[in-house]
Amino acid sequence: MMIVCSECKKEYSDQSKTCVHCGARNPNKMSVAGMFGVVLLFAVGLFVVLIVIGNMLYDPKEHSAQLAVEECRKAENDGLLSIDARRLARGACNLLEQEYKNKYGRAP
């Protein structure tokens, strides 16, 4: 198919990267470097969006509270501790878990 050059107004093939008469770039053809630039720009943009969304969803205080409950539950189930120490740990764990539920609206 033939197209008209925007510079010299002569017809040339739409498969050509440039006008055969004046050398003007074919606006319908993108070079490999141009395609690479577009893909690279898209990848960087996607990476930035994912980082921003990840930072919006991640709460370091919530994560610390969740880890505290997990470590407390490990102590509660530690067979090397006495029964009284495990009961004390269970009470503390239940309290930590309830505070977590009240603050974040779900179980850790």
Summary of the structure (lengths in Angstrom):
residues: 108
radius of gyration: 31.9
end to end distance: 64.0
largest distance: 94.1
contacts: 236
relative contact order: 0.08
helix: 60%
strand: 7%
